[in-house]
Amino acid sequence: MSTVLSAFSFDNTLGALLVGGLISGILYGITCTQTYVYYERGAGDRPSLKAFVALLWLLNTLEFVFDAHMMYFYLISNFATPAALTVKPVWSLLIHVLITSITDFLVRAMFARRIYRLSNKNMILTGLVLATSTFDLVVGLVITVKAFSLSSIENLSKLSTLFYLNFAAGTSSDVYIAVVLCYFLNKSRTGGFNLRTDSIINVLMLYTINTGLLTAVDATLGMILYAAMPNNMVFIAFYIQLSKLYVNAYLAILNNRELLRDKVSEGVSIHLSRITHPSANNRPSTTDETTRPGTGKRLEPLEIVVQTSIDRRTDSQQHLHRGMLDGPGPSPSTYKFEDSKEPLTFDRRTVDSL
């Protein structure tokens, strides 16, 4: 046993577990805050979305409970007992893998739903997301089952192939989702014809990139550290953050929809404080008064009729509103440009599906 213990260092085992647990606690606190904010702002959302958010919060809560149990087991119950690192891993550590895989799968499924709508129901693009996500879920389940048969933590190296597949599937899926969503959002740009619409699309792309980037970087670091140090807990400190990063990124998108709604709902202000009236010599003269200067005659009220024409078209390559259509909202506003054959439809309902 002394030979086995000599291979361990408290810094890269219990130390890594402690740091990972502290970061996990911070992220869970952010999750709780964002969940509360969501229910405050998302009162008008459909019940299924509210239930989905509740499920994500519940899974994150279970993960945090497992994190706390894992830390208590190794740092308190087995305080000053290094031999605990040489026996079978605690059950909460092993179950954590499965919960993480389930949470990641659920969030990726929501992104797959967006891809399905944005891509005009392209089953190939959507199927690739679901395939990699399902594969990641199955691998996580297999890891959990096999890990219960391990005799010690250092034997996690026997599952190296499965861990590599798990990390690779998750990372590739995250990158793929970000690339595909950004591609379709970028296609929806107006080319500068409508800066407000382009600004909204830029925000959507930023959220999409951040969602995939955070989780992809965390998973990549975990995979690299596992490849370099498979017999300690450093990679676990990164792995236990994955689902919390995913959930927080998703909730951040939901909670910032109000900002995007305001951008969509901004009206055009037309100041009519100075109206031009025809004079006797057919030259325009302007005044703010209701009587013509020098005559004392009262002007008849000027009636202004504004007619709004909305041109709605359907293009197989341009369905931003379908890609984001989820909740209730007003009629869409269509921006039509002379130099563009593909008008962009963007409304508040588009934002509500984020």
C-alpha positions in Angstrom: 0.0 0.0 0.0 2.9 2.4 0.7 4.0 2.0 -2.9 0.6 3.0 -4.1 0.4 5.9 -1.7 3.7 7.2 -2.8 2.3 7.7 -6.3 -0.3 10.1 -4.9 0.1 13.7 -4.0 -2.4 15.7 -1.9 -2.1 18.6 -4.3 -3.3 16.7 -7.4 -5.8 14.6 -5.6 -7.5 16.1 -2.5 -6.3 19.6 -3.5 -7.7 19.3 -7.0 -11.0 18.0 -5.5 -11.2 20.9 -3.1 -10.6 23.5 -5.8 -13.1 21.8 -8.1 -15.7 21.6 -5.4 -15.4 25.3 -4.6 -15.7 26.4 -8.2 -18.7 24.0 -8.5 -20.3 25.7 -5.5 -19.9 29.1 -7.1 -21.4 28.0 -10.4 -24.3 26.4 -8.6 -25.0 29.6 -6.8 -25.1 31.4 -10.2 -27.4 28.7 -11.5 -29.8 29.3 -8.6 -29.7 33.1 -9.1 -30.3 32.7 -12.8 -33.2 30.3 -12.3 -34.9 32.7 -9.9 -34.4 35.5 -12.4 -35.8 33.4 -15.2 -39.1 32.7 -13.3 -39.3 36.4 -12.5 -39.0 37.4 -16.1 -40.4 34.4 -18.0 -43.9 34.4 -16.5 -45.3 34.4 -20.0 -43.3 31.4 -21.3 -45.0 28.2 -22.2 -45.3 25.6 -19.3 -43.0 23.1 -21.1 -40.1 25.6 -21.1 -40.7 26.4 -17.4 -40.7 22.7 -16.6 -37.5 22.2 -18.6 -35.7 24.9 -16.7 -36.9 23.3 -13.4 -35.5 20.0 -14.6 -32.1 21.5 -15.4 -32.0 23.2 -12.0 -33.0 19.9 -10.3 -30.2 18.0 -12.1 -27.7 20.7 -11.2 -28.8 20.5 -7.6 -28.3 16.8 -7.5 -24.8 17.3 -9.0 -23.9 19.8 -6.3 -25.2 17.4 -3.6 -22.9 14.7 -5.1 -20.0 17.2 -5.2 -20.6 18.0 -1.5 -20.8 14.3 -0.5 -17.7 13.5 -2.5 -15.7 16.3 -0.8 -17.1 15.4 2.7 -16.1 11.7 2.2 -12.5 12.4 1.2 -11.8 15.5 3.2 -13.8 14.9 6.4 -14.8 11.3 6.9 -11.4 10.1 5.7 -9.4 13.1 7.1 -5.7 12.1 7.5 -6.5 8.7 5.9 -4.7 8.7 2.5 -5.6 5.0 2.1 -9.1 6.2 1.1 -7.6 7.2 -2.2 -6.5 3.6 -2.9 -9.9 1.9 -2.5 -13.0 1.9 -4.6 -14.1 5.4 -5.6 -17.0 6.8 -3.7 -20.4 6.3 -5.3 -21.2 10.0 -5.6 -18.2 10.5 -7.9 -19.3 7.7 -10.2 -23.0 8.8 -10.4 -21.8 12.3 -11.2 -20.7 11.2 -14.6 -24.1 10.0 -15.5 -25.9 13.1 -14.2 -23.5 15.3 -16.2 -24.1 13.3 -19.4 -27.9 13.6 -19.0 -27.8 17.4 -18.4 -25.5 18.0 -21.3 -27.8 15.9 -23.5 -30.9 17.9 -22.6 -29.3 21.2 -23.3 -27.8 20.0 -26.6 -31.3 18.7 -27.6 -32.6 22.2 -27.2 -29.9 23.6 -29.5 -30.7 20.8 -31.9 -34.2 22.0 -32.0 -33.0 25.5 -32.9 -30.9 24.1 -35.7 -33.9 22.1 -37.0 -35.9 25.3 -37.3 -33.2 27.6 -38.5 -32.1 25.1 -41.2 -35.6 24.7 -42.5 -36.0 21.3 -40.9 -32.8 19.9 -42.2 -32.7 16.4 -40.8 -29.0 15.8 -41.6 -27.7 18.8 -39.7 -30.1 18.2 -36.8 -29.4 14.4 -36.8 -25.6 15.0 -36.4 -26.2 17.0 -33.2 -28.5 14.3 -31.8 -26.2 11.5 -32.8 -23.1 12.9 -31.1 -25.2 14.0 -28.1 -26.7 10.5 -27.8 -23.3 8.9 -28.2 -22.0 11.1 -25.4 -24.9 10.1 -23.2 -24.4 6.4 -23.8 -20.7 6.6 -23.2 -21.4 8.4 -19.9 -23.7 5.6 -18.9 -21.2 2.9 -19.7 -18.5 4.7 -17.8 -20.7 4.9 -14.7 -21.6 1.2 -14.9 -18.0 0.1 -15.4 -16.6 2.4 -12.8 -18.5 0.7 -10.0 -16.4 -2.4 -10.7 -13.1 -0.6 -10.2 -11.1 -1.4 -7.1 -9.4 2.1 -6.7 -9.2 5.5 -8.2 -6.0 4.8 -10.0 -7.8 2.1 -12.0 -9.7 4.9 -13.8 -6.9 4.6 -16.3 -8.5 1.3 -17.4 -11.4 3.4 -18.8 -9.2 5.7 -20.7 -10.7 4.9 -24.1 -14.2 5.6 -22.8 -13.2 8.9 -21.2 -11.5 10.0 -24.5 -14.7 9.2 -26.4 -16.8 11.0 -23.8 -14.7 14.1 -23.9 -14.3 14.1 -27.7 -18.0 13.5 -28.4 -19.0 16.4 -26.1 -16.4 18.8 -27.4 -17.2 18.1 -31.1 -20.9 18.4 -30.4 -20.5 21.8 -28.7 -18.3 23.2 -31.5 -20.6 21.8 -34.2 -23.6 23.4 -32.6 -21.9 26.8 -32.3 -20.7 26.7 -35.9 -24.0 25.7 -37.5 -26.1 28.2 -35.5 -23.6 31.0 -36.2 -23.7 30.1 -39.9 -27.5 30.4 -40.2 -27.6 33.5 -38.0 -24.9 35.1 -40.2 -26.9 34.3 -43.3 -29.7 36.4 -41.8 -27.7 39.6 -41.7 -29.2 42.5 -43.6 -25.8 43.6 -44.9 -26.0 46.9 -43.1 -29.5 47.8 -44.5 -30.9 47.6 -41.0 -28.4 48.1 -38.2 -30.9 47.2 -35.4 -31.5 43.8 -36.9 -27.8 43.2 -37.5 -27.2 44.2 -33.9 -29.7 41.7 -32.6 -28.1 39.0 -34.7 -24.6 39.9 -33.4 -25.9 39.4 -29.8 -27.4 36.0 -30.7 -24.2 34.9 -32.3 -22.2 36.1 -29.3 -24.4 34.1 -26.9 -24.1 31.0 -29.2 -20.3 31.2 -29.4 -20.0 31.7 -25.6 -22.2 28.7 -24.9 -20.1 26.4 -27.1 -16.8 27.9 -26.2 -17.0 27.7 -22.4 -18.0 24.0 -22.4 -15.6 23.1 -25.2 -12.6 24.7 -23.5 -13.5 23.0 -20.2 -13.9 19.6 -21.8 -10.7 20.0 -23.8 -8.7 20.9 -20.7 -10.2 18.0 -18.9 -9.2 15.6 -21.7 -5.7 17.0 -21.9 -5.2 16.7 -18.2 -6.6 13.2 -18.1 -4.2 12.2 -20.9 -1.3 13.7 -19.0 -2.3 12.6 -15.5 -4.8 9.7 -15.6 -4.1 8.5 -12.1 -5.1 11.6 -10.1 -8.1 13.9 -9.7 -7.0 17.0 -11.6 -9.1 16.3 -14.6 -12.1 15.6 -12.3 -11.9 19.2 -11.1 -12.7 20.3 -14.7 -15.2 17.6 -15.5 -17.6 18.4 -12.6 -18.0 21.9 -14.0 -19.3 20.9 -17.4 -23.0 20.7 -16.9 -23.1 23.8 -14.7 -21.4 25.8 -17.4 -23.9 24.5 -19.9 -26.9 25.3 -17.8 -25.7 28.7 -16.8 -24.9 29.6 -20.5 -28.4 28.5 -21.5 -30.1 30.4 -18.6 -28.1 33.5 -19.5 -29.7 33.4 -23.0 -33.2 33.0 -21.6 -32.7 35.8 -19.1 -31.4 38.3 -21.6 -34.3 37.9 -24.0 -35.9 41.1 -22.6 -32.9 43.1 -23.9 -33.5 41.6 -27.4 -37.2 42.1 -27.2 -36.6 45.8 -26.5 -34.4 46.0 -29.6 -37.1 44.4 -31.7 -39.9 46.5 -30.3 -38.1 49.9 -30.7 -40.3 52.0 -32.9 -39.4 54.7 -35.4 -39.8 58.2 -34.1 -41.0 60.8 -36.6 -41.0 64.3 -35.3 -43.8 66.4 -36.8 -43.3 69.6 -34.8 -42.6 71.5 -38.0 -45.0 70.9 -40.9 -44.5 72.5 -44.3 -47.7 74.1 -45.7 -48.1 75.4 -49.3 -48.2 79.3 -49.5 -50.0 81.4 -52.0 -47.1 81.5 -54.4 -46.7 77.7 -54.1 -43.5 78.1 -52.1 -43.2 76.1 -48.9 -43.3 77.9 -45.6 -43.0 76.3 -42.2 -44.5 77.2 -38.9 -45.3 75.8 -35.6 -48.5 77.9 -35.2 -52.0 76.9 -35.9 -52.7 80.2 -37.7 -51.1 81.7 -40.7 -48.9 84.7 -39.7 -50.3 88.0 -40.8 -53.8 86.8 -41.7 -55.2 85.7 -38.4 -56.9 82.8 -40.2 -57.0 79.5 -38.4 -55.5 76.7 -40.3 -57.5 73.6 -40.9 -56.1 70.5 -39.1 -53.6 68.6 -41.2 -54.6 65.0 -41.5 -51.7 62.6 -42.0 -52.4 59.1 -43.2 -49.6 56.6 -42.9 -50.1 53.3 -44.7 -47.8 50.4 -43.8 -47.3 47.7 -46.3 -45.8 44.4 -45.1 -44.3 42.2 -47.7 -44.1 38.6 -46.4 -42.2 36.0 -48.4 -41.0 32.5 -47.7 -37.5 31.5 -48.7 -36.2 28.0 -48.1 -32.8 29.5 -47.1 -34.0 32.2 -44.8 -36.1 31.1 -41.8 -34.8 33.0 -38.8 -38.3 33.4 -37.4 -39.0 29.7 -37.7 -35.7 28.9 -36.0 -36.6 30.9 -32.9 -40.4 30.7 -32.9 -41.6 29.5 -29.5 -43.6 31.9 -27.4 -46.5 34.3 -27.9 -45.9 37.7 -29.4 -47.1 40.4 -31.8 -47.2 40.2 -35.5 -43.8 40.1 -37.2 -42.1 43.1 -38.9 -40.5 42.3 -42.2 -37.6 44.4 -43.5 -37.5 44.5 -47.2 -34.5 45.9 -49.1 -34.2 46.8 -52.7 -30.8 45.1 -53.1 -31.9 41.9 -51.3 -34.0 39.2 -52.7 -34.4 37.5 -49.3 -36.3 39.8 -46.8 -35.6 39.1 -43.1 -38.4 38.4 -40.8 -37.6 39.2 -37.2 -40.0 39.7 -34.4 -40.4 39.4 -30.6 -41.5 35.8 -31.0 -38.2 35.1 -32.6 -36.5 36.2 -29.5 -38.8 34.3 -27.1 -37.5 31.0 -28.3 -34.0 31.6 -27.1 
